[in-house]
Structure formats: structure tokens, C-alpha cells
Amino acid sequence: MFLYIFLCIMGWGNLVLTKRPCFNSDGNLTYYDIGQFCCGGHVYDREEDLRCCEGVKIYRENSHTCCDSGEVHDRFIQTGQYRGKEQRCCGNRTHLTDTIGTDTYCCGSEFIRKDYGCCNGTIAFNRSVSDCVKYHVVPRGHDFCNGIQFDKRKQTCCGNSRLHNVPSGDWNFRCCGMALIDDRKQRCCSDNVQPKSGYCCGTGVYNRNNQICCRRNIISSNGTLGCCGGGSYDKRHQTCCHGKAIQKETEICCQGTVHNINNVEKPQCCGRSVYSRTSQLFCRNDVITDKTKTHHFNTCGKQPYDGEKDLCCNMQIHKGAKGSGRKCCGSGTKNYNPKTEECHLNDVKNKTDSLCNGSEILRTLQQNRHFAKRDFIKRGCETQNQQCQEWSGDR
């Protein structure tokens, strides 16, 4: 806990220290992860050279060394012919420091040259003649295909399961599923080999001169068909409405909705609806409106309203509000009466509750004497009480 006391002295005592469990055979112990740590089920205060060996045993780095097995050895040999010599762990073995060399690192249980590779963390290999592939050391340019080692300069593996006697670097060939195709003569359609002459449609090919591809389906066409959903439609007599073929003469598509127009003269879409252009109707903002009703010439969003009586405040209609002298408050949806109410930042307040009543303005000016008092009162309080007026003079 000495670290926490130090933090308090330094002024960092308000830091939140996260508690974590330290498991042992007796149950859970909690510790502050800033000033302590867990090792082998016990809690220790952090010290400069104190370490945990493989999560099992505590040791001091200055005097001991830790091996992968969790065994701790003296950093300096205590007895025998090598007494006083420094040693270091590599894997499960110890090595004399003066025999390791400077340009080495640990691989498995041996120290190896830095220009060598370490495959799977255990096997040393010469990078100039070998590669590490799928945890195995193989000759340069080799790989594995379904567990079989092969030379990429001579073979290609497709689908990680089938070998072909073509070099992997040959740009004229490529894999199509488990098959190998010649790009000059073939094409790959969803892992299926097809002739180069056609164009892919699903797993097959089609001829663009007399066929069309509609959602992976090949359909014969004489040039008059188009795709509609997964099927086709005759562009001369039909149209496509959201994946459904409809008849031009008897139907109309309005934003995905199909309407029968047998009895509609000069049909016209209005949003999802349909109306006749010869009638006393017109479309405004996707709303069908009667021309004979002048108040319908106004729309609020997509809803008609009486512009002489009603108010439209940011897409919301207030019935009869305009006729009674009310106005919209800013850019919001509220409305207010200018005679008795005020609008400030899209909010409506009664004038008697506003900042400019006598007592409120007095308090505000007393707290902010640097404020331009004369201009403030002239702008907002000309008709307010005498106490407010008196504050308009310089003090």
C-alpha cells in the first residue's frame, strides 16, 4: 500500500484503483492492480525488480532468472567450476551468458543467430534456404496442399485440396473452386468452369445477343424483354413495378403501389396514390388536393391546411391559431400569442415570467454590473415597473 500513500502525497489520491481477483486454493483475494500483483495465488506489493515466473513463482530479476517451466535459478552460479558466472534461461534450459553472444535470441531452448528464423517458437531455420509454413520448416518456395508438401514453382494448389501441375506464378491460369482454368479460354462462374465465349449468370453463361440474365436466371429474349425481379417483362406493353410486371394500358405504378387505371382519364401519380389530371384535383407534396378549395393550396409537410386560419410550425398544424393572432415560435413546433407571451430559443414563456420583469432584471443587473444596463433595459423593459427603470441610470 506504500504506492497508494505516495500517490496521495503527490496529489493523486483520488485515482480509482480497480480491484481484481487473485485465485488460490483458499478462495479469492483482491488486490489493487496499480500497487500490487498476483503470483501463484498470492498477493505481492510491486517492487522494482520483483517478478512472477510463469504465473507460479515469485523471484527477483536482479539475482535470479526464470525458465519456461516455472523454475527459478540463481542468476549467478553459486557452486562448481562456473561459480560466479552469469546464466540466463531459454525455454527450460539455462545457458552461460558469455557463451550466448550478443547477436542471438531465444528459440525453443537454444539461443540462435538473429539472421535465423524461429518457426513456431521452437525450431530454428536458415531464412536463406528455408521457410516456415503452417508451423513446419520447408525448403524455400514450398507450401502444403491438403497436408502434402509441394513446390510452388512446379505446381498450384486449388481449394487447399487439389494439386495441378502448373506453376503457381503462371498468370494465364487461376483456380476456380478446386479446378484450374486457362483464363485465355475459360471463365469461372461461381466456382464452375465455363467457356470464355459467354458471360456469367449464376453458375452458367449466357449470350447477350439473344438472352438476358435476371438474378442468376438465364431467359431467352428477342431484344424486347427486360428484367423484373427474378423474371422478365415485355418492354413494349409492360413496365416493372418493384419486381412485378404490370400492363401499361391498364395499370400504373406509383412508388411501388399498383393502381388499375381503366376508369381514370389521364392518370397521374401523386406519392403512392393516383388521380386524374382532368379533374378538379392537383398534387402538392405528394398530397392530392381539391382545386376548388382555396385553403387547400397550402400544405404543412404532406398535410393540407387552411392558410388563412391555421398555423404550420415546423410540420405541425395548429388549427385556428393564425385566425386568433398567434405566431410560430422560432423554428420549433410551438406557437404563441405575442400580446401575452414571448418566444425565446423556440420556447414560449409568459411575459410576466420573463427576464424583464422588475425584480428579475434588477437581480440580473446587480450580479452583472459590467453589463450594458441602459441598452438592455431600453430593449426589453421600457414598459416595466419603476424599479427596473431606475436601474437604467449610470451608477
C-alpha positions in Angstrom: 0.0 0.0 0.0 3.0 2.3 0.1 2.4 3.2 -3.5 -1.1 4.5 -2.7 0.3 6.6 0.1 2.9 8.0 -2.3 0.1 8.9 -4.8 -1.8 10.7 -2.0 1.4 12.7 -1.2 1.7 13.6 -4.8 -1.9 14.8 -5.0 -3.2 11.7 -7.0 -5.0 10.1 -4.1 -8.4 10.5 -5.9 -7.4 7.9 -8.5 -9.8 5.0 -8.7 -7.9 1.7 -8.1 -9.6 -1.3 -9.8 -9.8 -4.5 -7.8 -9.1 -7.8 -9.4 -9.3 -11.4 -8.1 -6.2 -13.4 -7.3 -7.2 -17.0 -7.1 -5.8 -19.6 -4.8 -6.9 -22.8 -3.1 -8.5 -20.9 -0.3 -10.7 -18.6 -2.4 -10.4 -15.2 -4.0 -8.0 -12.5 -2.8 -8.5 -9.0 -4.2 -5.7 -6.5 -4.8 -5.1 -3.0 -6.2 -3.7 -3.6 -9.6 -1.7 -0.4 -9.5 0.3 -1.1 -6.4 0.1 -4.9 -6.2 0.1 -8.1 -8.4 -0.9 -11.7 -8.1 1.6 -14.6 -8.5 0.8 -18.3 -7.7 -2.3 -17.3 -5.8 -0.6 -14.8 -3.5 -0.6 -11.0 -3.5 2.6 -9.0 -3.5 3.4 -5.3 -3.4 5.1 -4.2 -6.6 8.8 -3.6 -6.3 11.4 -2.5 -8.9 12.9 -6.0 -9.6 10.1 -8.3 -8.3 8.7 -10.5 -11.0 6.4 -13.5 -11.4 7.9 -16.6 -13.1 5.3 -18.2 -15.5 2.5 -17.1 -13.1 3.7 -19.6 -10.5 6.7 -18.4 -8.5 8.0 -15.1 -7.3 11.6 -14.0 -8.0 13.9 -11.1 -8.1 15.2 -10.2 -11.6 18.5 -8.8 -10.3 19.5 -12.0 -8.6 17.6 -14.8 -10.4 16.4 -16.0 -13.8 13.1 -17.6 -14.8 12.7 -20.6 -17.2 9.6 -21.5 -19.1 8.9 -24.5 -16.8 8.3 -22.1 -13.9 11.7 -23.0 -12.4 13.7 -20.1 -10.9 17.5 -20.4 -10.9 20.3 -18.2 -9.5 21.4 -15.6 -12.0 24.9 -16.1 -10.9 26.1 -19.7 -10.3 26.8 -20.4 -6.7 29.0 -23.6 -6.8 31.2 -25.7 -9.1 33.7 -24.7 -11.8 31.4 -22.0 -13.1 30.8 -20.3 -9.8 30.2 -16.6 -10.2 29.3 -17.0 -13.9 26.1 -15.3 -15.1 23.4 -17.6 -16.6 20.1 -17.0 -18.5 17.1 -19.1 -19.2 15.9 -20.1 -22.7 12.9 -22.3 -22.6 13.6 -25.0 -20.0 17.4 -24.7 -20.1 20.0 -22.3 -18.6 22.9 -21.0 -20.6 26.1 -19.3 -19.6 25.8 -15.6 -20.7 29.4 -15.4 -22.0 28.7 -18.3 -24.4 25.5 -16.9 -25.8 26.9 -14.0 -27.9 25.3 -10.6 -28.5 23.6 -11.1 -31.8 21.4 -14.0 -30.6 17.9 -14.6 -29.3 16.0 -17.5 -27.7 14.2 -20.1 -29.8 12.8 -23.1 -28.1 15.6 -24.0 -25.6 18.5 -22.6 -27.6 19.9 -19.2 -28.4 20.2 -18.8 -32.2 21.7 -16.2 -34.5 19.5 -13.2 -35.3 19.7 -13.9 -39.1 18.0 -17.2 -38.5 14.2 -17.7 -38.2 12.3 -19.3 -35.3 9.4 -21.5 -36.6 6.5 -22.0 -34.2 8.7 -20.5 -31.5 10.7 -23.7 -31.2 12.5 -24.6 -34.4 15.5 -22.7 -35.8 15.9 -22.4 -39.6 18.1 -20.7 -42.1 16.0 -18.0 -43.8 18.1 -18.0 -47.0 17.2 -21.6 -47.9 14.1 -22.4 -45.8 10.6 -21.0 -45.0 8.3 -21.6 -42.0 4.9 -22.7 -43.5 2.0 -23.8 -41.3 4.3 -24.4 -38.3 6.7 -26.5 -40.4 10.2 -25.8 -41.8 10.2 -26.4 -45.6 12.6 -25.5 -48.5 12.2 -22.0 -50.0 9.2 -21.8 -52.4 7.4 -24.9 -50.9 3.9 -25.0 -49.3 1.3 -27.5 -48.2 -1.8 -28.6 -50.0 -4.2 -30.8 -48.0 -1.2 -31.8 -45.9 1.0 -32.7 -48.9 4.2 -30.6 -49.3 4.7 -29.3 -52.9 6.9 -27.0 -54.9 5.1 -23.8 -55.9 7.5 -23.4 -58.8 6.1 -26.6 -60.4 2.5 -26.9 -59.0 -0.6 -25.0 -58.0 -3.0 -25.9 -55.1 -6.7 -25.1 -55.7 -9.2 -25.1 -52.9 -6.5 -26.1 -50.5 -7.1 -29.7 -51.6 -6.2 -30.4 -55.2 -2.7 -30.1 -56.9 -2.3 -29.2 -60.5 1.0 -29.5 -62.5 1.1 -25.8 -63.4 3.5 -23.3 -61.7 1.7 -21.2 -59.1 3.1 -18.0 -60.6 1.7 -18.6 -64.1 -0.7 -15.6 -64.8 -2.5 -17.4 -67.6 -4.0 -19.9 -65.1 -6.1 -19.4 -61.9 -8.2 -21.5 -59.6 -11.9 -21.9 -60.0 -13.0 -23.8 -56.9 -10.8 -26.9 -56.9 -10.3 -26.7 -60.7 -7.6 -24.8 -62.5 -8.7 -22.8 -65.6 -6.9 -21.3 -68.5 -8.0 -17.6 -68.5 -7.4 -17.4 -72.2 -10.1 -20.0 -73.0 -12.3 -20.3 -69.9 -14.1 -18.3 -67.3 -15.1 -19.1 -63.7 -18.8 -18.6 -62.8 -19.4 -19.2 -59.1 -16.7 -21.9 -58.9 -18.0 -23.5 -62.1 -15.8 -23.7 -65.2 -17.5 -22.3 -68.3 -16.3 -21.3 -71.9 -14.9 -17.9 -72.5 -17.5 -17.1 -75.2 -20.3 -16.4 -72.8 -21.0 -14.1 -69.8 -21.5 -15.4 -66.3 -25.1 -15.7 -65.0 -25.1 -17.6 -61.8 -23.2 -20.8 -62.4 -23.8 -20.8 -66.2 -23.1 -18.4 -69.1 -25.5 -16.6 -71.5 -25.4 -14.9 -74.9 -26.1 -11.2 -74.6 -27.4 -11.2 -78.2 -30.4 -13.3 -77.5 -30.6 -13.9 -73.8 -30.8 -11.8 -70.6 -29.6 -12.6 -67.0 -32.2 -11.8 -64.3 -31.0 -12.6 -60.8 -28.9 -15.6 -61.9 -31.7 -16.8 -64.2 -31.0 -17.1 -68.0 -34.0 -16.0 -70.1 -34.3 -16.1 -73.9 -35.0 -12.7 -75.4 -35.5 -11.1 -78.8 -34.4 -7.7 -77.6 -37.8 -6.7 -76.2 -37.6 -8.2 -72.8 -36.2 -6.6 -69.6 -35.6 -8.0 -66.1 -38.2 -7.6 -63.4 -37.3 -9.2 -60.2 -36.1 -12.8 -61.0 -38.3 -12.8 -64.1 -38.8 -10.7 -67.2 -41.3 -8.3 -68.8 -42.1 -7.1 -72.3 -40.9 -3.5 -72.5 -43.3 -2.8 -75.4 -46.5 -3.5 -73.4 -45.4 -3.7 -69.8 -43.5 -1.9 -67.1 -41.8 -3.2 -63.9 -43.2 -2.1 -60.6 -40.9 -3.2 -57.7 -40.2 -6.6 -59.1 -43.7 -7.2 -60.6 -44.6 -6.9 -64.3 -47.7 -4.8 -64.9 -49.7 -3.7 -68.1 -49.0 -0.2 -69.3 -52.5 0.2 -70.7 -54.5 -0.7 -67.6 -52.1 -0.2 -64.7 -49.8 2.4 -63.2 -47.0 2.1 -60.7 -46.9 4.9 -58.0 -43.9 4.5 -55.7 -44.3 0.7 -55.7 -48.1 0.7 -55.4 -50.0 -0.7 -58.4 -53.3 1.0 -59.4 -55.9 0.0 -62.0 -56.5 2.9 -64.4 -59.2 1.5 -66.6 -61.6 4.2 -65.4 -59.1 7.1 -64.8 -58.7 9.7 -67.6 -55.1 10.9 -67.9 -53.8 9.2 -64.8 -51.1 10.8 -62.8 -49.2 9.6 -59.7 -49.2 11.6 -56.5 -47.0 9.9 -54.0 -48.4 6.4 -53.7 -51.8 7.5 -54.9 -53.2 8.2 -58.4 -55.6 10.9 -59.7 -57.0 12.2 -63.0 -55.4 15.4 -64.4 -58.7 16.3 -66.0 -60.5 16.6 -62.6 -60.5 19.5 -60.1 -57.6 18.0 -58.3 -53.9 18.6 -58.2 -50.8 17.1 -56.4 -48.7 19.1 -54.0 -46.0 17.5 -51.9 -47.4 14.0 -52.6 -50.9 15.2 -51.4 -54.0 15.2 -53.7 -55.8 18.5 -53.2 -59.1 19.9 -54.5 -58.5 23.0 -56.6 -62.0 24.4 -55.7 -61.0 24.7 -52.0 -58.5 27.5 -51.9 -57.4 26.8 -48.4 -56.0 23.5 -49.6 -53.4 25.3 -51.6 -51.2 25.2 -48.5 -49.6 22.1 -47.2 -47.8 21.5 -44.0 -45.4 18.7 -44.7 -47.7 16.5 -46.7 -50.9 17.6 -44.9 -53.2 20.3 -46.4 -54.3 23.1 -44.1 -56.2 26.4 -44.2 -53.5 29.0 -44.6 -55.9 31.8 -43.5 -56.9 30.2 -40.2 -54.3 27.7 -39.3 -50.6 27.8 -38.5 -47.9 25.4 -39.8 -45.0 25.4 -37.4 -42.2 23.0 -38.4 -44.5 20.3 -39.9 -47.1 20.7 -37.2 -50.6 22.2 -37.8 -52.2 24.4 -35.2 -55.9 24.7 -36.0 -57.3 28.2 -35.9 -54.1 29.6 -34.4 -53.5 32.1 -37.2 -57.0 33.4 -37.0 -56.6 34.3 -33.4 -53.3 36.2 -34.0 -50.9 33.6 -32.8 -47.4 33.1 -34.4 -44.9 30.3 -34.7 -42.1 30.3 -32.1 -38.8 30.3 -34.0 -38.0 27.2 -35.9 -39.8 24.8 -33.5 -43.3 23.4 -33.4 -44.7 25.7 -30.7 -46.9 28.8 -31.3 -47.5 31.8 -29.0 -49.6 34.9 -28.5 -47.4 38.0 -29.0 -49.6 40.0 -26.7 -49.2 37.9 -23.6 -46.3 35.6 -24.4 -42.7 35.7 -25.6 -40.7 33.3 -27.8 -37.0 32.7 -26.8 -34.9 29.9 -28.3 -38.0 28.0 -29.6 -39.6 28.1 -26.1 -42.7 30.1 -25.1 -42.9 32.0 -21.8 -45.5 34.3 -20.3 -44.3 37.9 -20.4 -44.9 38.2 -16.6 -42.4 35.4 -16.1 -39.8 36.7 -18.5 -36.4 38.0 -17.6 -37.6 41.6 -18.0 -40.0 41.9 -15.1 -38.7 44.3 -12.5 -37.3 42.1 -9.8 -35.7 39.7 -12.2 -33.9 42.3 -14.3 -32.8 44.0 -11.1 -31.2 40.8 -9.8 -29.5 40.2 -13.2 -28.0 43.7 -13.3 -26.8 43.6 -9.7 -25.0 40.3 -10.5 -23.5 41.7 -13.8 -22.7 45.3 -13.2 -20.4 45.3 -16.3 -23.5 44.6 -18.5 -24.7 47.4 -20.8 -27.6 48.3 -18.4 -29.1 51.2 -20.4 -29.3 49.3 -23.7 -30.6 46.1 -22.0 -33.5 47.9 -20.3 -34.3 50.0 -23.3 -34.6 46.9 -25.4 -36.6 44.7 -23.0 -38.1 46.7 -20.2 -39.4 50.1 -21.4 -42.9 49.3 -20.2 -41.9 47.5 -17.0 -42.1 48.8 -13.4 -40.3 51.8 -11.9 -37.7 49.8 -10.1 -36.4 48.5 -13.4 -36.5 51.9 -14.9 -34.4 53.3 -12.1 -31.6 50.9 -12.9 -31.3 52.4 -16.4 -29.3 55.3 -14.9 -25.5 55.1 -14.5 -24.3 54.2 -11.0 
